[in-house]
Amino acid sequence: MISDIAMQSGWLWLKKAPLLLALFSLSALAQNVAEVSIEGYKYSPAEVRIKVGESVRWTNHEKRTSHSILFPAEGGFESDRLFPDDSWLRHFDHAGRYEYHCGPHPEMTGVVVVTE
């Protein structure tokens, strides 16, 4: 049998759940995410400019081909393979120029410019 204290604390949590959900939703909306489309063996746009603390999301819109995002200047840091309709998000905490290319298709290139 559930104790009265457990029932009361559970009820209080449920009463506060909408407020907590609203706070999490607002924090998610406050984040700026630049979108990069992968289609026709190209990143579009090829250059993205964001501010420190913002993110970039790459989405594969190809019908049959997988791609990745590889940052050679960062020791070959690479996303997982993005199959059709997959996406990958990266958060950038430092200013700089982040050049990248597709792991399996190195002719596909792009750059993320992060400013203060």
C-alpha positions as CSV (number, residue, x, y, z in Angstrom):
1,M,0.0,0.0,0.0
2,I,1.3,3.5,-0.9
3,S,1.9,5.7,2.1
4,D,0.2,9.1,2.4
5,I,3.7,10.9,2.3
6,A,4.5,9.1,-1.0
7,M,1.1,10.1,-2.4
8,Q,1.5,13.7,-1.3
9,S,5.1,14.1,-2.7
10,G,4.0,12.4,-6.0
11,W,1.0,14.8,-6.2
12,L,3.3,17.8,-5.6
13,W,5.6,16.6,-8.3
14,L,2.7,16.3,-10.7
15,K,1.5,19.8,-9.9
16,K,5.0,21.2,-10.7
17,A,5.5,19.1,-13.9
18,P,4.0,21.7,-16.3
19,L,6.3,24.4,-14.9
20,L,9.3,22.2,-15.2
21,L,8.3,21.2,-18.8
22,A,7.9,24.9,-19.7
23,L,11.3,25.8,-18.3
24,F,13.0,23.0,-20.3
25,S,11.1,24.0,-23.4
26,L,12.1,27.6,-23.1
27,S,15.8,26.7,-22.7
28,A,15.6,24.6,-25.8
29,L,14.0,27.4,-27.7
30,A,16.7,29.9,-26.5
31,Q,19.4,27.9,-28.3
32,N,20.3,29.0,-31.8
33,V,20.8,26.1,-34.2
34,A,22.1,26.7,-37.7
35,E,20.9,24.2,-40.3
36,V,23.1,22.6,-43.0
37,S,21.5,20.4,-45.6
38,I,23.3,17.5,-47.2
39,E,22.0,16.9,-50.8
40,G,23.5,16.4,-54.2
41,Y,26.9,15.6,-52.6
42,K,27.1,19.1,-51.2
43,Y,26.7,20.9,-47.9
44,S,24.3,23.8,-48.1
45,P,25.2,26.3,-47.1
46,A,28.8,25.5,-47.4
47,E,29.7,28.2,-44.8
48,V,27.8,28.8,-41.6
49,R,28.5,31.7,-39.2
50,I,27.4,31.3,-35.6
51,K,28.3,32.7,-32.2
52,V,30.1,30.9,-29.3
53,G,27.7,28.6,-27.5
54,E,25.5,28.0,-30.6
55,S,25.1,24.8,-32.5
56,V,25.0,23.4,-36.1
57,R,22.7,20.6,-37.2
58,W,23.6,18.7,-40.4
59,T,20.8,16.7,-42.0
60,N,21.2,14.2,-44.8
61,H,18.6,14.7,-47.5
62,E,20.1,12.2,-50.0
63,K,17.9,9.3,-51.0
64,R,20.5,6.5,-50.8
65,T,23.9,7.8,-49.7
66,S,25.4,8.1,-46.3
67,H,27.7,10.9,-45.3
68,S,29.6,12.2,-42.3
69,I,31.2,15.4,-41.0
70,L,34.9,15.1,-40.4
71,F,37.0,17.8,-38.8
72,P,40.7,17.1,-39.8
73,A,42.2,19.9,-37.8
74,E,40.7,18.4,-34.6
75,G,42.5,15.1,-35.0
76,G,40.0,13.6,-37.4
77,F,37.0,14.2,-35.1
78,E,34.1,12.7,-37.1
79,S,30.4,12.3,-36.7
80,D,28.7,8.9,-37.1
81,R,27.5,8.1,-40.6
82,L,24.4,10.0,-41.4
83,F,22.0,7.8,-43.5
84,P,19.1,9.4,-45.4
85,D,17.0,11.6,-43.1
86,D,19.5,11.3,-40.2
87,S,20.9,14.4,-38.6
88,W,23.8,15.3,-36.3
89,L,24.1,18.2,-34.0
90,R,27.4,19.8,-32.7
91,H,27.7,22.5,-30.1
92,F,30.6,25.0,-30.5
93,D,32.1,26.5,-27.3
94,H,35.1,28.3,-28.7
95,A,35.6,30.9,-31.4
96,G,37.4,29.8,-34.5
97,R,37.2,28.5,-38.0
98,Y,36.2,24.9,-38.2
99,E,36.8,23.4,-41.7
100,Y,35.2,20.0,-42.4
101,H,34.6,17.5,-45.2
102,C,32.6,14.3,-45.7
103,G,34.5,11.3,-44.5
104,P,33.7,9.0,-47.5
105,H,33.4,11.9,-50.0
106,P,36.3,14.3,-49.2
107,E,35.4,16.6,-52.2
108,M,32.4,17.7,-50.1
109,T,33.6,20.6,-48.0
110,G,32.3,23.2,-45.6
111,V,33.2,25.5,-42.8
112,V,31.7,26.7,-39.5
113,V,32.9,30.2,-38.4
114,V,32.3,30.7,-34.7
115,T,32.6,34.3,-33.4
116,E,32.4,35.9,-30.0
